[in-house]
């Protein structure tokens, strides 16, 4: 008789695990049942800001695989099914069929939790008003579209992190007057050091965004249940549309209630095989904690890159393979219009907080040979350990081609290289792509001589 793998959550982590386990086993060996409470599977949330901005036209193009396609592949996907409890003694889940309003139980031999994360939603008065939303699903993007169709002209984005920045760009592109309200003293304050974030603030203001830093939201003014303004300690900002982008929290309630270990950072604890502390239960994606390769700590880094890899690792191991997840560096990239923004490893502030004797060195360079048309500046900040010269992290803010240079630093960091070693690497050069000394080499060389 076939063993049964039950999956909770039908997006990146859950369906990567399902697809990988399916590739490695026949339906006679392993039955795979995936429960998803929404109507969609395998959708790219990462594309939502670009859908809102009109850069991507078709909402359906963000769906990598529909439930029907998964079913055709031998995965029994049940959408509009909410898993409400895990019974580890009976090895069973309790599932509510949201359309039939009926509950049932299903036994598992292996269980994968891929419940993702939820956007942080403070208990501000008026947060449930019409016109106040988060951008997490295709339905949220459709709601933004409806508000634009109904004539929304003034948008306030609360939070200037990755998603806030991407959404602000999108709404600006759609012709709205955009205010971004941020509690910290810089945009991307949780991502970049303040000196690097200054360039982002400058670009946002130059594009016409009313960026309000050091500004704490206290609630929303509503009229007839609709939002009309965002209230802050510095006064109100009128709004027909408010997007909240304050970061996420792992969805661990099911796991916690079942007695599955949750860590201090708030995610489900897993080993490098994606096994939880409870036999036959695995977890992957935004709901778990991961090993940080620089600090050695257990952290929550909610990114699609990790969710896909961890899901694949779990799926392989569940199907009888033997692979491990190597950990995270917090490598990430985004853009605001033409400005590319990227980071890996630790910022100077994070390195100090983690107990490193760290030094941050910033270098300005061009993305092309100085004589080549349209050469644009970029700033690279390298964080290294004083004394040893160990690379701890890097941040890049600059023009075309700047952002993906972060992957050179991520590779170096993954392999525990020193800044001097990075400075000696054989990187490519031709005038349209870089100066003869690539900005990465220049920055690493300057950093090595400052230690
Ligand atoms: P999710 O995608 O959250 O999926 C979890 C699924 O589980 C959901 O579909 C949910 O409905 C379902 N579920 C939860 N609980 C239950 C239950 N009890 N029963 C049934 N179903 C349940 N990452 C990047 O790397 N790069 C980017 O550029 C990027 N941009 C982003 C932009 C936006 C606007 C957003 C919202 C996210 C972005 N991310 C990005 C993050 C990335 O989308 C997530 O890291 C990734 O989707 C996590 O996948 P997951 O499967 O762990 O969780």
Boltz pocket constraint, residues with backbone or C-beta under 6 A from the ligand:
constraints:
  - pocket:
      binder: B
      contacts: [[A, 8], [A, 9], [A, 10], [A, 11], [A, 12], [A, 13], [A, 14], [A, 35], [A, 36], [A, 37], [A, 38], [A, 40], [A, 43], [A, 44], [A, 45], [A, 46], [A, 47], [A, 48], [A, 49], [A, 81], [A, 82], [A, 83], [A, 84], [A, 114], [A, 115], [A, 116], [A, 117], [A, 135], [A, 136], [A, 137], [A, 163], [A, 251], [A, 254], [A, 284], [A, 285], [A, 286], [A, 287], [A, 302], [A, 303], [A, 304], [A, 305], [A, 306], [A, 307], [A, 333]]
      max_distance: 6.0
